[in-house]
Amino acid sequence: MEPADIIETDILILGSGGAGLFAALHAHQAAPDLRITVAVKGLLGKCGCTRMVQGGYNVALAQGDSPERHFMDTIEGGKWLPDQDLAWTLVNKAIERVHELENELGCFFDRNSDGSLHQKAFAGQTFDRTVHKGDLTGIEIINRLAEQVWARQINRLEEHRAIELIPSGDGRRIAAVLMIDLRSGLYRLVRAKAVLLATGGGPTMYKYHTPSGDKSCDGLAMALRAGLPLRDMEMVQFHPTGLLAGSDTRMTGTVLEEGLRGAGGHLLNGRGERFMHNYDERGERATRDIVSRGIFSEMRAGRTTPNGGVYLQMHHLGPDQVRRQFKGMVERCADCGFDLAGGRVEVVPTAHYMMGGIIFRPDCSTPWEGLFAAGEDTGGVHGANRLGGNGVANSTVFGGIAGDTMAAWAQGRSLPDWSHAHVREAIRRAERPFTLPPGDFNALRERLAECMWERVGIERDAAGLRQAVGELDALYAQLQEVGLDTRERAFNLSWQDWLNLDNQIQVSRVIAQAALARDDSRGAHFRSDFPLVRDLERSWFSVAQQGPDGLIIERRPVRFTRVQPGRSLLAADEALPASAQA
């Protein structure tokens, strides 16, 4: 089988979140004559994780704050694993980007009475620096970005799923991306001079997760199959407070944002007791990994709510104040029968973000010529733990950089030839479920979710991880023998679910093996058999790469290019604001 048609463009952007749309706008501004195409699995402006951002955007704007302070919070929160050059780019470019969002793109963020941007407290930070639009910040950003993309008549391939990165004939660079048009089920090959991988991560292989079900680690799986190196894949962040509304609703796992705890919300176990100060002196305002482990410990001890989680309580702050400050979440909880403002809401840690991803440089280039990456598809910015509010900053900062870099790269270059053999093999892989007898692969998905939650989740140990590796290998083998009950292709959601599960299991195997290789605890990766953080000065990050005989995991030393562990860019006597000391 061959692609139904071939499309040619100068720049192809996979994904329409903050990274993808910023890249499109920057590329267009830098080189208006280039053909720019945004391909997205859903509808532009209506899907992706950036749109789901509630909390806000970290940026050092306020008096007394500084990029250096933001940098140190990011490095220390990441347990000294971040690439310091990437983190430095993040905290400095975020200032430029937030002004761009306001003054050029028209975002309306909340302001103080003096007209300055309001910045709220987020856990793990020494300064209130999170710019926001109530608790609907992501919708504000994506709506404005999408408007600008539409106004510039940038080409769009909506409801197109990328399934394989296609190399040039000599294998030295990327030449095209093979896609499925979901509306027809036909294959389409898109040739490009430069390709941006910005599909987002989305740890939806876990029992409780925040991203929508269409997020299935497509970009990471394609990069893995292409032989690209992935770093920090063991680092999966659990947001401490996902709504726990029962097993019969997809609302379970939806984030109740960090600003609730930053504003003074309390976590209570099933007995009605506050417990976080038993685990960290910062209580509910500790970093996400610590709060998630605290909740998980209460769950393991049986001190749980009726649905098996803990309670989030806000009413002591004043129900009217909570309704004003967190309007979106109050309404979302009410839709599920919970009173966030005046009562208690059940919550559970929920898989939220992947700190690991493709190795990339500060200009967003990757080891593969012509392929660029930005956003949650990338690794190295956050290290072992992402601070709340650094995610959307990461996407927009590096998305803009990617657009500038790709525009410069594409000018004056010709389209490379493409490997017909790789296209045929990719189509053969995607066609596999049509050649097999139908079966219940939904049961395989449930087993995957249980395996990842129980053995590759918030707490890990060698025995559980080894068991998980075996289970994941078996699940993958079983999936390859399960087919579909129809040959219809147009909007065949079962086919897409099969492809989703295929990618999820592939990436899950990398997570489990990288977690087994890291025999200490860092941030989001906690080994109960190796509970200590060891040897910060000799920190290393994991690199996973698909080899001819299977997955290869290696260790590479962290380069402390700006500050060494135990030191700081801040003066010793630099005062902290009172809010940061709370």
C-alpha positions as CSV (number, residue, x, y, z in Angstrom):
1,M,0.0,0.0,0.0
2,E,1.2,3.5,-0.8
3,P,0.2,7.0,0.5
4,A,-2.9,8.4,-1.2
5,D,-1.1,11.6,-1.9
6,I,2.0,13.6,-1.2
7,I,2.1,17.1,0.2
8,E,5.1,19.4,0.1
9,T,5.8,22.2,2.6
10,D,8.9,24.1,3.9
11,I,8.2,23.7,7.6
12,L,6.0,21.0,9.1
13,I,4.9,21.4,12.7
14,L,3.4,18.4,14.5
15,G,1.1,19.6,17.3
16,S,-0.9,22.7,18.0
17,G,-0.3,23.3,21.6
18,G,1.7,26.3,23.0
19,A,4.9,25.0,21.4
20,G,3.5,24.3,18.0
21,L,1.5,27.5,17.6
22,F,4.3,29.7,18.8
23,A,6.7,28.0,16.4
24,A,4.3,28.6,13.5
25,L,3.9,32.3,14.4
26,H,7.6,32.9,14.9
27,A,8.5,31.1,11.7
28,H,6.0,33.1,9.7
29,Q,7.3,36.4,11.1
30,A,10.9,35.4,10.4
31,A,10.2,34.2,6.8
32,P,6.7,35.1,5.5
33,D,7.4,33.5,2.1
34,L,8.0,30.0,3.6
35,R,5.2,27.4,3.4
36,I,4.3,26.5,7.0
37,T,1.9,23.6,7.8
38,V,0.6,22.7,11.2
39,A,-0.7,19.1,11.5
40,V,-2.8,18.2,14.5
41,K,-4.6,15.0,15.6
42,G,-7.7,17.0,16.5
43,L,-8.8,20.5,15.7
44,L,-6.5,23.5,16.0
45,G,-7.2,25.5,19.1
46,K,-9.5,22.8,20.5
47,C,-7.1,20.1,21.6
48,G,-3.8,19.5,23.3
49,C,-2.5,20.0,26.8
50,T,-1.7,23.7,26.8
51,R,-5.4,24.4,26.5
52,M,-6.0,22.4,29.7
53,V,-3.5,24.5,31.8
54,Q,-5.3,26.0,34.8
55,G,-2.5,27.4,37.0
56,G,-0.4,29.8,35.0
57,Y,2.9,30.9,33.7
58,N,6.1,31.3,35.7
59,V,8.1,34.4,35.0
60,A,10.4,36.6,37.2
61,L,8.7,40.1,36.9
62,A,8.0,41.3,40.4
63,Q,10.3,43.5,42.5
64,G,12.7,41.3,44.5
65,D,12.3,38.4,42.1
66,S,14.9,37.7,39.4
67,P,15.8,35.2,36.6
68,E,18.6,34.0,38.9
69,R,16.1,33.1,41.6
70,H,13.7,31.5,39.1
71,F,16.7,29.5,37.8
72,M,17.8,28.3,41.2
73,D,14.2,27.2,42.0
74,T,14.1,25.3,38.7
75,I,17.5,23.6,39.3
76,E,16.8,22.7,42.9
77,G,13.3,21.6,42.2
78,G,14.7,19.4,39.4
79,K,17.2,17.9,41.9
80,W,20.2,19.1,40.0
81,L,19.4,17.0,36.9
82,P,18.2,19.8,34.5
83,D,20.4,20.9,31.6
84,Q,21.4,24.2,33.0
85,D,21.8,25.9,29.7
86,L,18.2,24.9,28.8
87,A,16.9,26.1,32.2
88,W,18.7,29.4,31.9
89,T,17.1,29.9,28.5
90,L,13.7,29.1,30.0
91,V,13.8,31.6,32.8
92,N,15.3,34.5,30.8
93,K,13.2,34.0,27.6
94,A,10.0,33.6,29.7
95,I,10.2,37.4,30.5
96,E,10.2,38.2,26.8
97,R,7.6,35.7,26.0
98,V,5.0,36.9,28.6
99,H,5.2,40.4,27.2
100,E,4.7,39.0,23.7
101,L,1.7,37.1,24.9
102,E,0.2,40.3,26.3
103,N,1.3,43.0,24.0
104,E,1.4,41.2,20.6
105,L,-1.1,38.4,21.0
106,G,-3.6,40.0,23.2
107,C,-3.8,37.8,26.3
108,F,-5.7,39.3,29.2
109,F,-4.0,38.1,32.4
110,D,-5.2,39.0,35.9
111,R,-3.8,42.3,37.3
112,N,-3.3,43.9,40.6
113,S,-5.0,47.2,41.6
114,D,-1.9,49.1,40.5
115,G,-2.1,47.6,37.0
116,S,0.8,45.2,37.4
117,L,0.4,41.6,36.5
118,H,-0.9,39.5,39.4
119,Q,1.4,36.6,40.3
120,K,0.2,33.9,42.6
121,A,2.0,31.3,44.8
122,F,2.9,27.9,43.4
123,A,4.5,25.1,45.4
124,G,8.3,24.7,45.4
125,Q,9.1,28.3,44.5
126,T,10.7,31.0,46.6
127,F,8.6,33.8,45.1
128,D,5.0,34.3,43.9
129,R,5.7,34.4,40.2
130,T,2.9,32.6,38.4
131,V,1.0,34.9,35.9
132,H,-2.5,33.6,35.2
133,K,-6.0,34.3,33.9
134,G,-8.0,33.1,36.9
135,D,-7.8,29.3,36.7
136,L,-8.3,29.2,32.9
137,T,-4.9,30.4,31.8
138,G,-4.4,27.8,29.1
139,I,-7.6,28.6,27.3
140,E,-6.7,32.2,27.2
141,I,-3.3,31.5,25.7
142,I,-4.4,29.0,23.1
143,N,-7.4,31.1,22.0
144,R,-5.1,34.0,21.3
145,L,-2.5,31.9,19.6
146,A,-5.0,30.1,17.4
147,E,-6.6,33.5,16.3
148,Q,-3.2,34.7,15.1
149,V,-2.5,31.5,13.2
150,W,-5.9,31.6,11.5
151,A,-5.3,35.3,10.6
152,R,-2.0,34.5,8.9
153,Q,-3.6,31.7,6.9
154,I,-1.0,29.2,7.9
155,N,-1.7,25.9,6.4
156,R,-3.5,23.4,8.6
157,L,-3.9,19.6,8.5
158,E,-6.5,19.0,11.1
159,E,-7.5,15.5,12.2
160,H,-4.3,14.1,10.8
161,R,-2.3,11.7,12.9
162,A,1.5,11.5,12.5
163,I,2.6,7.8,12.6
164,E,6.2,7.8,11.5
165,L,9.2,10.0,10.9
166,I,10.6,9.2,7.5
167,P,14.4,9.6,6.9
168,S,16.0,10.8,3.7
169,G,17.3,8.2,1.3
170,D,20.8,8.3,2.8
171,G,19.4,8.2,6.4
172,R,21.2,11.4,7.4
173,R,18.2,13.6,8.0
174,I,14.5,13.7,8.3
175,A,12.7,14.0,4.9
176,A,9.0,13.5,5.6
177,V,6.3,12.4,8.0
178,L,3.7,9.7,7.3
179,M,0.2,10.5,8.5
180,I,-3.3,9.1,8.6
181,D,-6.1,11.4,7.6
182,L,-8.6,10.4,10.3
183,R,-11.6,11.6,8.3
184,S,-10.9,9.1,5.4
185,G,-8.4,6.7,6.9
186,L,-6.0,7.2,4.0
187,Y,-2.3,7.6,4.4
188,R,-0.7,10.9,3.5
189,L,3.0,11.7,3.2
190,V,4.1,15.2,4.0
191,R,7.6,16.2,2.8
192,A,9.3,19.1,4.5
193,K,12.7,20.8,4.9
194,A,12.3,21.2,8.6
195,V,10.0,19.3,11.0
196,L,9.1,20.3,14.6
197,L,8.1,17.5,17.0
198,A,5.6,19.2,19.4
199,T,3.0,16.6,19.9
200,G,3.2,16.7,23.7
201,G,3.8,13.8,26.0
202,G,0.8,12.8,28.1
203,P,1.3,9.9,30.5
204,T,-2.1,8.4,29.8
205,M,-0.7,4.8,30.4
206,Y,-1.4,5.3,34.1
207,K,-4.6,4.4,36.0
208,Y,-5.1,8.0,37.0
209,H,-4.0,10.7,34.5
210,T,-4.8,14.3,33.6
211,P,-4.3,14.5,29.8
212,S,-7.1,13.6,27.4
213,G,-7.2,10.1,26.1
214,D,-6.0,11.1,22.6
215,K,-2.6,11.9,24.1
216,S,-0.6,8.7,23.7
217,C,3.1,9.7,23.6
218,D,3.0,9.6,19.8
219,G,6.0,11.9,19.3
220,L,8.2,10.0,21.8
221,A,7.2,6.7,20.3
222,M,8.1,7.9,16.8
223,A,11.4,9.3,18.0
224,L,12.2,6.0,19.7
225,R,11.5,4.0,16.5
226,A,13.7,6.5,14.6
227,G,16.6,5.7,16.9
228,L,16.7,9.1,18.6
229,P,18.0,9.3,22.2
230,L,15.5,10.1,25.0
231,R,16.7,11.3,28.4
232,D,15.2,11.3,31.9
233,M,12.4,8.9,30.8
234,E,12.0,7.6,34.4
235,M,10.8,11.0,35.5
236,V,7.0,11.1,35.3
237,Q,5.4,13.7,37.4
238,F,2.2,13.0,39.4
239,H,0.1,16.1,40.2
240,P,-1.0,15.6,43.8
241,T,-4.6,16.7,43.4
242,G,-6.5,15.0,40.6
243,L,-10.3,14.9,41.1
244,L,-11.4,11.5,42.4
245,A,-15.0,11.2,41.2
246,G,-15.3,7.4,40.9
247,S,-14.3,4.9,38.3
248,D,-17.2,5.5,36.0
249,T,-16.3,9.0,34.8
250,R,-13.4,10.4,32.8
251,M,-13.5,13.4,35.2
252,T,-11.4,11.3,37.6
253,G,-7.8,12.4,37.3
254,T,-8.7,16.0,36.1
255,V,-6.3,18.4,37.8
256,L,-7.4,20.7,40.7
257,E,-4.6,23.2,40.3
258,E,-1.7,23.9,42.5
259,G,-2.9,27.4,43.2
260,L,-5.5,25.9,45.6
261,R,-2.7,24.7,47.9
262,G,-0.7,27.8,47.2
263,A,-3.7,29.9,48.4
264,G,-3.8,27.9,51.7
265,G,-5.9,24.8,50.9
266,H,-5.6,21.8,53.2
267,L,-5.2,18.2,52.5
268,L,-6.9,15.9,54.9
269,N,-6.9,12.1,55.2
270,G,-10.0,9.9,55.6
271,R,-10.0,10.7,59.3
272,G,-10.2,14.4,58.7
273,E,-6.6,15.0,59.8
274,R,-4.0,17.3,58.1
275,F,-1.0,15.1,57.3
276,M,1.4,16.9,55.0
277,H,3.5,18.4,57.8
278,N,4.4,14.8,58.8
279,Y,6.2,14.5,55.4
280,D,7.6,18.0,54.8
281,E,7.9,21.2,56.8
282,R,6.4,23.2,53.9
283,G,3.2,21.1,54.3
284,E,0.8,21.4,51.3
285,R,3.2,23.8,49.6
286,A,6.0,21.3,49.2
287,T,6.9,20.3,45.6
288,R,4.6,18.0,43.7
289,D,6.7,14.9,44.1
290,I,6.7,15.2,47.9
291,V,3.0,16.0,48.2
292,S,2.1,13.1,45.9
293,R,4.2,10.7,48.0
294,G,2.6,12.0,51.2
295,I,-0.9,11.3,49.8
296,F,0.2,7.9,48.5
297,S,1.6,7.0,51.9
298,E,-1.8,7.8,53.5
299,M,-3.5,5.7,50.9
300,R,-1.2,2.8,51.5
301,A,-1.8,3.1,55.2
302,G,-5.6,2.9,54.6
303,R,-6.4,6.4,55.9
304,T,-8.5,7.1,52.8
305,T,-11.8,8.7,51.7
306,P,-14.7,6.6,50.4
307,N,-13.2,6.4,46.9
308,G,-9.7,5.6,48.1
309,G,-8.0,9.0,48.1
310,V,-7.8,12.0,50.4
311,Y,-9.7,15.2,50.8
312,L,-8.9,18.7,49.6
313,Q,-10.5,21.4,51.8
314,M,-10.9,25.1,50.9
315,H,-13.9,26.4,52.9
316,H,-11.7,27.8,55.7
317,L,-10.5,30.4,53.3
318,G,-14.1,31.7,52.8
319,P,-16.4,30.1,50.2
320,D,-17.1,33.3,48.4
321,Q,-13.4,34.1,48.1
322,V,-12.8,30.6,46.7
323,R,-15.6,31.0,44.2
324,R,-14.2,34.3,42.9
325,Q,-10.5,33.1,42.8
326,F,-11.1,29.6,41.4
327,K,-14.3,30.0,39.4
328,G,-13.5,27.3,36.8
329,M,-12.6,24.6,39.2
330,V,-15.5,25.3,41.5
331,E,-17.8,24.9,38.5
332,R,-16.0,21.7,37.3
333,C,-16.3,20.1,40.8
334,A,-20.0,21.1,41.0
335,D,-20.6,19.3,37.7
336,C,-19.5,16.2,39.4
337,G,-21.5,16.8,42.6
338,F,-18.7,18.3,44.7
339,D,-18.7,21.6,46.6
340,L,-15.1,22.8,46.3
341,A,-15.8,26.2,47.9
342,G,-17.9,25.1,50.9
343,G,-17.1,21.4,51.4
344,R,-14.5,18.8,50.8
345,V,-13.4,17.2,47.5
346,E,-11.8,13.8,47.1
347,V,-8.5,13.9,45.3
348,V,-5.8,11.4,44.2
349,P,-2.3,11.8,42.7
350,T,-2.7,11.8,38.9
351,A,0.0,11.2,36.2
352,H,0.4,14.7,34.7
353,Y,3.6,15.4,32.9
354,M,6.7,13.7,31.5
355,M,10.0,15.5,32.3
356,G,11.8,13.1,30.0
357,G,11.9,13.3,26.2
358,I,14.1,13.9,23.2
359,I,17.6,15.3,23.7
360,F,17.6,18.7,22.2
361,R,19.8,21.9,22.2
362,P,18.8,25.4,23.3
363,D,18.1,26.3,19.7
364,C,15.6,23.3,19.6
365,S,17.7,21.3,17.1
366,T,18.1,17.5,17.7
367,P,20.7,14.9,16.8
368,W,18.8,14.3,13.6
369,E,19.4,16.9,10.9
370,G,16.3,18.9,10.0
371,L,14.3,17.6,13.0
372,F,13.5,20.1,15.8
373,A,11.7,19.6,19.1
374,A,9.9,21.7,21.7
375,G,7.6,21.3,24.6
376,E,6.8,18.1,26.4
377,D,8.3,16.0,23.7
378,T,11.7,17.2,25.0
379,G,13.9,16.3,28.0
380,G,16.4,18.2,30.0
381,V,14.6,21.4,30.9
382,H,13.1,20.2,34.2
383,G,15.3,17.4,35.3
384,A,13.7,15.2,38.0
385,N,10.8,17.5,38.7
386,R,8.9,20.2,37.0
387,L,7.8,23.2,39.0
388,G,4.1,24.1,38.5
389,G,3.9,27.0,36.1
390,N,7.1,26.1,34.3
391,G,5.3,23.8,31.8
392,V,3.5,26.4,29.7
393,A,6.6,28.7,29.9
394,N,8.6,25.8,28.5
395,S,6.3,25.3,25.6
396,T,6.0,28.9,24.6
397,V,9.7,29.8,25.1
398,F,11.1,26.9,23.1
399,G,8.2,26.9,20.6
400,G,9.2,30.5,19.7
401,I,12.8,29.6,19.5
402,A,12.1,26.6,17.3
403,G,10.1,28.8,14.9
404,D,13.0,31.2,14.5
405,T,15.6,28.4,14.1
406,M,13.5,26.5,11.5
407,A,12.9,29.6,9.5
408,A,16.6,30.2,9.2
409,W,17.3,26.5,8.5
410,A,14.7,26.1,5.7
411,Q,15.6,29.1,3.7
412,G,17.7,28.2,0.7
413,R,17.4,24.4,1.2
414,S,15.7,21.9,-1.1
415,L,13.4,19.1,-0.1
416,P,15.4,15.9,0.5
417,D,14.5,12.6,-1.1
418,W,12.7,10.1,1.1
419,S,13.1,6.5,2.0
420,H,10.4,4.5,0.2
421,A,11.3,1.4,2.2
422,H,10.6,3.2,5.5
423,V,7.2,4.4,4.3
424,R,6.2,0.9,3.2
425,E,7.4,-0.5,6.6
426,A,5.4,2.1,8.5
427,I,2.3,1.4,6.6
428,R,2.7,-2.3,7.2
429,R,2.9,-1.7,10.9
430,A,-0.2,0.5,10.9
431,E,-2.1,-2.0,8.8
432,R,-1.3,-4.9,11.2
433,P,-4.6,-4.8,13.3
434,F,-6.6,-5.1,10.0
435,T,-4.9,-8.5,9.3
436,L,-5.6,-10.1,12.7
437,P,-8.7,-11.7,14.3
438,P,-10.6,-9.2,16.5
439,G,-10.0,-9.3,20.2
440,D,-10.4,-7.2,23.4
441,F,-7.5,-4.9,23.5
442,N,-9.4,-2.7,25.9
443,A,-8.6,-5.3,28.5
444,L,-4.9,-5.0,27.6
445,R,-5.2,-1.2,28.2
446,E,-6.6,-1.7,31.6
447,R,-3.8,-4.1,32.5
448,L,-1.3,-1.5,31.3
449,A,-2.9,1.1,33.5
450,E,-2.8,-1.1,36.6
451,C,0.8,-2.2,35.9
452,M,2.1,1.3,35.5
453,W,0.2,2.6,38.5
454,E,1.2,-0.2,40.9
455,R,4.8,-0.9,39.8
456,V,6.1,2.1,37.8
457,G,4.2,4.9,39.6
458,I,4.8,7.1,42.7
459,E,6.8,4.6,44.6
460,R,9.0,2.0,42.9
461,D,11.4,-0.8,43.8
462,A,13.6,-3.3,41.9
463,A,11.2,-6.3,42.3
464,G,8.2,-4.3,41.1
465,L,10.1,-2.8,38.2
466,R,11.4,-6.1,37.0
467,Q,7.9,-7.5,37.2
468,A,6.6,-4.5,35.2
469,V,9.2,-5.0,32.5
470,G,8.1,-8.6,32.0
471,E,4.4,-7.6,32.0
472,L,4.9,-4.8,29.5
473,D,6.8,-7.1,27.1
474,A,4.0,-9.6,27.4
475,L,1.3,-6.9,26.8
476,Y,3.1,-5.7,23.7
477,A,3.4,-9.2,22.3
478,Q,-0.3,-9.8,23.0
479,L,-1.3,-6.6,21.3
480,Q,0.5,-7.7,18.2
481,E,-1.9,-10.6,18.0
482,V,-5.2,-8.7,18.5
483,G,-7.0,-7.1,15.6
484,L,-10.1,-5.1,14.8
485,D,-13.6,-6.2,14.1
486,T,-14.1,-3.9,11.0
487,R,-12.1,-2.9,8.0
488,E,-13.8,0.5,7.8
489,R,-11.1,3.3,8.0
490,A,-12.9,6.6,8.1
491,F,-13.1,7.8,11.7
492,N,-12.2,4.3,12.9
493,L,-11.7,5.1,16.6
494,S,-10.9,1.5,17.4
495,W,-8.0,1.6,15.0
496,Q,-6.7,4.8,16.6
497,D,-7.1,3.3,20.0
498,W,-5.0,0.3,18.9
499,L,-2.3,2.7,17.6
500,N,-2.5,4.7,20.8
501,L,-2.0,1.5,22.9
502,D,0.9,0.4,20.7
503,N,2.7,3.7,21.4
504,Q,1.8,3.8,25.0
505,I,3.3,0.3,25.7
506,Q,6.5,1.2,23.8
507,V,7.0,4.3,25.8
508,S,6.0,2.5,29.1
509,R,8.8,0.0,28.5
510,V,11.3,2.8,28.3
511,I,10.0,4.4,31.5
512,A,10.2,1.1,33.4
513,Q,13.7,0.2,32.2
514,A,15.0,3.7,32.9
515,A,13.5,3.6,36.4
516,L,15.1,0.2,37.0
517,A,18.5,1.6,35.9
518,R,18.3,4.6,38.3
519,D,19.3,3.2,41.7
520,D,18.7,6.3,43.7
521,S,15.7,8.6,44.4
522,R,15.4,12.0,42.6
523,G,12.3,14.1,42.4
524,A,9.5,12.3,40.7
525,H,11.5,9.0,40.7
526,F,11.3,7.5,44.2
527,R,12.8,4.1,44.9
528,S,11.7,2.7,48.2
529,D,14.8,0.3,48.1
530,F,17.1,3.3,47.4
531,P,15.3,6.2,49.2
532,L,18.2,8.6,49.4
533,V,19.4,11.3,47.0
534,R,23.0,10.4,46.5
535,D,26.1,12.1,45.1
536,L,24.7,15.4,43.7
537,E,28.2,16.3,42.6
538,R,28.3,13.2,40.4
539,S,24.7,13.5,39.1
540,W,23.9,11.6,35.9
541,F,20.9,11.4,33.6
542,S,19.6,8.4,31.8
543,V,19.6,8.1,28.0
544,A,17.5,5.5,26.3
545,Q,17.9,4.6,22.7
546,Q,16.6,1.8,20.6
547,G,19.4,-0.5,19.4
548,P,19.5,-3.4,16.9
549,D,19.1,-5.9,19.8
550,G,16.7,-3.9,22.0
551,L,16.6,-0.9,24.3
552,I,19.9,0.5,25.5
553,I,20.0,2.6,28.7
554,E,23.2,4.5,29.5
555,R,24.3,7.1,32.0
556,R,25.7,10.5,31.1
557,P,27.1,13.0,33.6
558,V,25.2,16.2,34.2
559,R,27.2,19.3,33.1
560,F,27.0,22.0,35.8
561,T,27.6,24.9,33.4
562,R,26.4,27.7,35.6
563,V,26.3,26.5,39.2
564,Q,27.6,23.6,41.2
565,P,25.5,21.6,43.7
566,G,25.6,23.2,47.1
567,R,26.2,26.7,45.6
568,S,23.8,29.4,44.4
569,L,23.7,32.2,41.9
570,L,22.0,34.3,44.7
571,A,23.9,36.3,47.3
572,A,23.8,34.6,50.7
573,D,22.1,37.6,52.3
574,E,19.5,38.1,49.6
575,A,16.2,38.4,51.4
576,L,13.2,36.3,50.6
577,P,9.7,37.8,50.6
578,A,7.5,36.8,53.5
579,S,5.2,34.8,51.2
580,A,8.1,32.6,50.1
581,Q,8.9,31.8,53.7
582,A,5.4,30.5,54.5
